[in-house]
Amino acid sequence: MTMFWLTITTLFWAAFFPDLSALGRDGVNTKDQIIRVLVVTGGHDFEREPFFAMFRAMPGIQWREAIQPAANDLYADDEAKKYDVIVLYDMVQTITENQKQSLVRLLKEQGKGLVGLHHCIVDYQDWPEFRHILGGRYYLSKRTEEGMELQPGEFYHDQKFTVRIADPEHPVTQGLKDFEIDDETYKGFYVNPGVKELLRVRHPKDAPVIGWTNQYGKARVAYIQLGHGPAAFANPNYRRLILNAIRWAAGQK
């Protein structure tokens, strides 16, 4: 009887609390390789709880938030060892020359992964190199850059539209089909020639390409224009996109 009840108890715990020894402090499965993510915010208001709920729900992810402008200091070599992927959800303009050099070296030479979300495409308007890093830019004002006449973008809240998967075979879009979302749209932003287009939209108040990957030196870079508020944060397709992008940028896909 003792052995019988021991077996029943073991099966009960295995069924309802599988492999508790494999869970880290934040509930991620440590049997798989954990991806350490630096989530950079600041410069633009957002609803924190639903935004960070996405990251808490991601398996295999450990994350910490860094708020601008102090986050720019974390691109230095000694800090960069503490994470595998940077997720940008900031909208800032200030960055020093030393911080620029650190970020370029971190990405171009060391191959740190980068995932850009939504309004980070507005970052560092006076630093042309950031457009080459991210693969595009939303300009706040008309300007000439590298011989090009560039126009300011437009944005529209509370739009409902269909996101079309341009390349369903790519690791970032793996497992996804065309989906509907309620979100803010951006129109008129610049996309670099040569990026790998992943997400497309047909909507009068949106750009035709809203997601892509870019190779910047050794770094894998992904940008997803979606992600203004709770309606997007709760969309399972958006969550899948971000998780896939983080894994791909980290070299796991």
C-alpha positions, 0 to 999 in steps of 0.5 A, a space after each residue: 500500500 505504501 508503494 501504491 500511494 507513493 506512485 499515485 502521489 508522484 503521478 499527481 504532482 507530475 500531472 499538475 506541477 510538471 518538473 518544478 525543478 526546471 522553473 526559474 524565479 520568474 517561472 521560465 523553463 530553465 531546461 531550454 537555453 534562457 534568453 536574457 532580454 533588456 527591454 528599453 523604455 522611456 520617452 513615450 507613455 505606455 500602459 505598463 502592466 499589459 505591456 510587461 504581461 507579454 514578457 512575463 508570459 513568454 517561455 524561455 525569456 528572462 527580462 529586465 527593464 531599463 529606462 532612458 536616458 540611463 538605458 543608453 549607458 547599458 550598451 557598454 561592454 561590461 553591461 552588454 554581457 548581462 543580456 542576449 537581446 535588446 528590445 527597444 520600446 523607447 522614443 528618445 533623441 539624446 545619445 552621446 558619441 561614446 554611447 553611439 560607438 558602444 551601440 554600434 560596436 555591440 551590434 556590428 562587431 559583437 552581434 548582439 540581437 536587436 528587436 525594435 517595436 513600434 515608436 522606437 523607429 522615431 529614435 535618434 533623429 539626428 543620428 543617420 546611422 540608426 536608420 541603418 541599424 533598424 532598417 528604417 525611420 519615421 521622421 518627425 520633420 522634413 529633412 535631407 539625409 544622405 542626399 535624400 529628401 525625407 518627409 515627416 510621417 503620419 500616425 492614426 490611432 484606433 485603426 482596425 486592419 489585416 496584417 499580411 504575412 509576407 514570408 510565412 517561412 521566416 523564423 520570425 513569422 513561423 506559425 503565423 497566418 494573416 491576422 486582424 489587429 486594432 492598433 495605431 498605424 504609421 504612414 509615410 516612414 522610410 524603409 531601407 532598400 534591402 531589408 527582408 519584408 515580413 509584414 505587409 498591410 493594405 490600408 489607406 492610413 498605414 504604410 505597405 510594409 510594417 515589419 522586417 529584418 535587417 542584418 547590421 554587421 554581425 547583428 540580427 535586427 528585427 523591427 515590428 511597427 505594431 504595438 501601441 496599446 493593450 489591444 495589440 499587447 493582448 493579441 496572440 499573434 502580436 505576442 507570437 511575433 515578438 517571441 519569435 523575433 527575440 528567439 531569432 535575434 538571439 540566434 535560436 532560430 
